[in-house]
Amino acid sequence: MSGRRFAVAAFAAALLVAGLLTQLASSHPDGLMHVADVQGFLSAESGSLTQGWPLAGYAVAGLGDARLSTALAGVIGCVACFALVGLATRRRA
Amino acid sequence: MHVPDGFMDSPTCVVAGAAALLGVTHAARSLRAERPDDDRVPMAALVATFVFAAQMVNFPVADGTSGHLIGGAVAAVLVGPATAVVCLSGVLVVQSIFFADGGVTALGVNVTLMALVATVAGWIVFRGALRLLPRGRAAVPVAAAVGGLASVPVAAAAFAGLFAIGGRAHVDAGDLLVSMVEWHSLIGVGEAVITGLVVAAVMAVRPDLVHGARGPRVVEGVRA
């Protein structure tokens, strides 16, 4: 498989996971939040500084359709991660 | 396992932030050494993208609890441990800033636990498992899965240790450790499955791009 094809396929796979597979994600609390609840320190959580921002909680502000909102947030996140890490690891002359 | 703001006190956040910065800076210096032979493929960026996407998909574990991939082990096997540290850190920054997933003041804690501890633990256990398994290509995804399996409870134990020192609530440190490791051992099974499948998929099409498959212990011909 050529490098270009591999890169396109891998990026497309990530987009599929972020855009579609996320629709099936469990909304139960994760292991840490569950343990925090059982151990009684869940209430220590304070809101994140960025919780009012337009993509907070993997939802696009103003987008009514929850599925579309999650999918779009996922795709935006994929592009952001690709760009940020691509820049950080780019080849230097 | 994203730690929200408020769980850890300020000194712990500052110290973890400094540790994270040191770790990431150190990792960034080793990027060149881990670059694949075919460096036209932006492997690090692709791995970060995939880890971000996969982290969004919480899978049910038990008792109304879920877990998701951390990705430190799969990233370390695919691009090398130092590059993986940079990948995971990038993902955590994006999650914290854009998606309010994982606190902003807790970013150093999250980088320490997931980008440093989970990645390094996953890599060390992968290397150990590769040594024990019979030689050959099939050993790589299996060893990667074992690395993934171990990486999650190790990071969970690190959280328990950090919380015992700098948590903003009084809990029994032993109880917390047991509870964190128990739950995250279950989640580690999911981590192992995903890690093994992803590494097997890349091995099937471009084994030369799998950092962990380089070296004398894997059959000749892996370098395509």
Chai-1 contact restraints between the chains, C-beta under 6 A:
chainA,res_idxA,chainB,res_idxB,connection_type,confidence,min_distance_angstrom,max_distance_angstrom,comment,restraint_id
A,M1,B,V205,contact,1.0,0.0,6.0,A-B,restraint_1
A,M1,B,R206,contact,1.0,0.0,6.0,A-B,restraint_2
A,G3,B,D38,contact,1.0,0.0,6.0,A-B,restraint_3
A,G3,B,R40,contact,1.0,0.0,6.0,A-B,restraint_4
A,G3,B,V41,contact,1.0,0.0,6.0,A-B,restraint_5
A,F6,B,V41,contact,1.0,0.0,6.0,A-B,restraint_6
A,F6,B,R206,contact,1.0,0.0,6.0,A-B,restraint_7
A,A7,B,V41,contact,1.0,0.0,6.0,A-B,restraint_8
A,A10,B,L46,contact,1.0,0.0,6.0,A-B,restraint_9
A,A14,B,T49,contact,1.0,0.0,6.0,A-B,restraint_10
A,A14,B,F50,contact,1.0,0.0,6.0,A-B,restraint_11
A,A14,B,A53,contact,1.0,0.0,6.0,A-B,restraint_12
A,V17,B,A53,contact,1.0,0.0,6.0,A-B,restraint_13
A,V17,B,A54,contact,1.0,0.0,6.0,A-B,restraint_14
A,A18,B,A53,contact,1.0,0.0,6.0,A-B,restraint_15
A,A18,B,M56,contact,1.0,0.0,6.0,A-B,restraint_16
A,L21,B,V57,contact,1.0,0.0,6.0,A-B,restraint_17
A,T22,B,M56,contact,1.0,0.0,6.0,A-B,restraint_18
A,T22,B,V57,contact,1.0,0.0,6.0,A-B,restraint_19
A,A25,B,V57,contact,1.0,0.0,6.0,A-B,restraint_20
A,A25,B,N58,contact,1.0,0.0,6.0,A-B,restraint_21
A,S26,B,N58,contact,1.0,0.0,6.0,A-B,restraint_22
A,S26,B,P60,contact,1.0,0.0,6.0,A-B,restraint_23
A,S26,B,S66,contact,1.0,0.0,6.0,A-B,restraint_24
A,H28,B,G64,contact,1.0,0.0,6.0,A-B,restraint_25
A,H28,B,T65,contact,1.0,0.0,6.0,A-B,restraint_26
A,H28,B,S66,contact,1.0,0.0,6.0,A-B,restraint_27
A,D30,B,S66,contact,1.0,0.0,6.0,A-B,restraint_28
A,D30,B,G67,contact,1.0,0.0,6.0,A-B,restraint_29
A,G31,B,G67,contact,1.0,0.0,6.0,A-B,restraint_30
A,G31,B,W183,contact,1.0,0.0,6.0,A-B,restraint_31
A,G31,B,H184,contact,1.0,0.0,6.0,A-B,restraint_32
A,G31,B,I187,contact,1.0,0.0,6.0,A-B,restraint_33
A,L32,B,M1,contact,1.0,0.0,6.0,A-B,restraint_34
A,H34,B,T65,contact,1.0,0.0,6.0,A-B,restraint_35
A,V35,B,S179,contact,1.0,0.0,6.0,A-B,restraint_36
A,V35,B,M180,contact,1.0,0.0,6.0,A-B,restraint_37
A,V35,B,W183,contact,1.0,0.0,6.0,A-B,restraint_38
A,Q39,B,V171,contact,1.0,0.0,6.0,A-B,restraint_39
A,Q39,B,L176,contact,1.0,0.0,6.0,A-B,restraint_40
A,F41,B,A169,contact,1.0,0.0,6.0,A-B,restraint_41
A,A44,B,G6,contact,1.0,0.0,6.0,A-B,restraint_42
A,A44,B,F7,contact,1.0,0.0,6.0,A-B,restraint_43
A,A44,B,R168,contact,1.0,0.0,6.0,A-B,restraint_44
A,A44,B,A169,contact,1.0,0.0,6.0,A-B,restraint_45
A,E45,B,P4,contact,1.0,0.0,6.0,A-B,restraint_46
A,E45,B,G6,contact,1.0,0.0,6.0,A-B,restraint_47
A,S46,B,D5,contact,1.0,0.0,6.0,A-B,restraint_48
A,S46,B,G6,contact,1.0,0.0,6.0,A-B,restraint_49
A,S48,B,D5,contact,1.0,0.0,6.0,A-B,restraint_50
A,S48,B,A100,contact,1.0,0.0,6.0,A-B,restraint_51
A,S48,B,G103,contact,1.0,0.0,6.0,A-B,restraint_52
A,S48,B,V104,contact,1.0,0.0,6.0,A-B,restraint_53
A,L49,B,V104,contact,1.0,0.0,6.0,A-B,restraint_54
A,T50,B,I97,contact,1.0,0.0,6.0,A-B,restraint_55
A,T50,B,A100,contact,1.0,0.0,6.0,A-B,restraint_56
A,Q51,B,A100,contact,1.0,0.0,6.0,A-B,restraint_57
A,L55,B,F98,contact,1.0,0.0,6.0,A-B,restraint_58
A,L55,B,F99,contact,1.0,0.0,6.0,A-B,restraint_59
A,A56,B,A100,contact,1.0,0.0,6.0,A-B,restraint_60
A,Y58,B,F99,contact,1.0,0.0,6.0,A-B,restraint_61
A,G74,B,M56,contact,1.0,0.0,6.0,A-B,restraint_62
A,G77,B,F52,contact,1.0,0.0,6.0,A-B,restraint_63
A,G77,B,V94,contact,1.0,0.0,6.0,A-B,restraint_64
A,C78,B,T49,contact,1.0,0.0,6.0,A-B,restraint_65
A,C78,B,A53,contact,1.0,0.0,6.0,A-B,restraint_66
A,A80,B,V94,contact,1.0,0.0,6.0,A-B,restraint_67
A,C81,B,A48,contact,1.0,0.0,6.0,A-B,restraint_68
A,C81,B,T49,contact,1.0,0.0,6.0,A-B,restraint_69
A,C81,B,F52,contact,1.0,0.0,6.0,A-B,restraint_70
A,C81,B,G90,contact,1.0,0.0,6.0,A-B,restraint_71
A,C81,B,V91,contact,1.0,0.0,6.0,A-B,restraint_72
A,C81,B,V94,contact,1.0,0.0,6.0,A-B,restraint_73
A,F82,B,A45,contact,1.0,0.0,6.0,A-B,restraint_74
A,F82,B,T49,contact,1.0,0.0,6.0,A-B,restraint_75
A,L84,B,G90,contact,1.0,0.0,6.0,A-B,restraint_76
A,V85,B,A44,contact,1.0,0.0,6.0,A-B,restraint_77
A,V85,B,A45,contact,1.0,0.0,6.0,A-B,restraint_78
A,V85,B,A48,contact,1.0,0.0,6.0,A-B,restraint_79
A,V85,B,C87,contact,1.0,0.0,6.0,A-B,restraint_80
A,V85,B,G90,contact,1.0,0.0,6.0,A-B,restraint_81
A,G86,B,P42,contact,1.0,0.0,6.0,A-B,restraint_82
A,G86,B,A45,contact,1.0,0.0,6.0,A-B,restraint_83
A,A88,B,V86,contact,1.0,0.0,6.0,A-B,restraint_84
A,T89,B,L31,contact,1.0,0.0,6.0,A-B,restraint_85
A,T89,B,A44,contact,1.0,0.0,6.0,A-B,restraint_86
